[in-house]
Structures are given as structure tokens and as C-alpha cells.
Amino acid sequence: MIFSETKLPGTFIVELEPHNDTRGFFARAFCERELREHGLQTNFPQCNISYNRAIHTLRGMHYNQAADQEVKLVRCIAGTIYDVVIDLRPQSPTRDQWLGIELSARNRRMLYIPKGLAHGFLTLEANTEVFYHMGDFFRPGVGLGVRYNDPAFGVEWPARPSVISDRDATYPDWKADAS
């Protein structure tokens, strides 16, 4: 596995290291030892799948309240997404900055998202599926969010959402001292 830290500290693009032969390739998609060597969380007690029928479906931007923050390892297993994270960590030098990366079934990249970042994505193809390794079990009532188009962050999405939940579309304006 190849780990590349992004401009947001603790956030990594994780790429496969394929071993090719006439059949195709073989690669590790998860290795506890390699994650640990990079100082990353290795325990993922829950995995989730998000299936999205329509192109330009937007999910996010989600995060958990401070005491319940969680790590995510995200991979697109069918189709393509524009995956976005926003740094909401109060003491971070990149507070309120965002990162967008294309994840697809073709490029097979993953994004390791540390605690304290909001996460969301926009599908760039119909019938897109996203697989999440979750750093903790789901707990109702701890989820929060920021609006995908909040001017406080200025995220540059590649397209306008055509499908979005009412909840995700109506989060209030972000206030940096609100966290």
C-alpha cells in the first residue's frame, strides 16, 4: 500500500500496490501493520456501503460531535465520486480548509480521514457504491453536519447536486467557534 499525506494533516490518500501477471493483479486493500507504521488507526469495527442511483447525488458534509468523532477509510467500489473533507479541528493549522479527491472503481484509491473532519461526496456516475471502514460503531444522535455549499469553506464541487437530502441541504451557516 502506498500512503501519501495530503495538505490536511493526518489525511492520507492510500493507493494499492498491485502485483501484475497474465491474470490481472493482486493487491492488499487493508493492512493493519502498514496503517500502524503510519501512525493511523487500525481498528475498524464497522463497515458501511452507500449505494447511489443517480449521477450528482450529494451526501454530506457529516461529522460527529467532539466526544464521538471517528476515523473513516473510504473507497469507491463502483462508479466515481468526488470525495471532500473539511478540517474542523479547533487547533489545526488547516482549520476550515477543504480537500477534494476523485475516488473511483478504476483508480482504486482510498481516503483515510482522521477524527475532526467533515466528510461528504458527490457522485460523478450513476449507480455508484462507496465502501466505508468506520473507526467506531454507529451511535444515533451524535451526528452533525455543515452545508456542502457554505461560503465559510468555499468547496469547489465539479457539478451541482441533483439529489440531496433535506437535512444535508439545510445545515445552518458554519461558525468557527461553534465546534
Beta strands, then each sheet from edge to edge (+ up, - down):
strand 1: 2-5
strand 2: 12-15
strand 3: 19-21
strand 4: 24-26
strand 5: 46-52
strand 6: 57-64
strand 7: 72-78
strand 8: 80-87
strand 9: 98-104
strand 10: 110-113
strand 11: 117-123
strand 12: 128-134
strand 13: 143-145
strand 14: 163-164
sheet 1: 1+ 2- 10+ 7- 12+ 5-
sheet 2: 3+ 4-
sheet 3: 9+ 8- 11+ 6- 13+
sheet 4: 9+ 8- 11+ 6- 14-
end
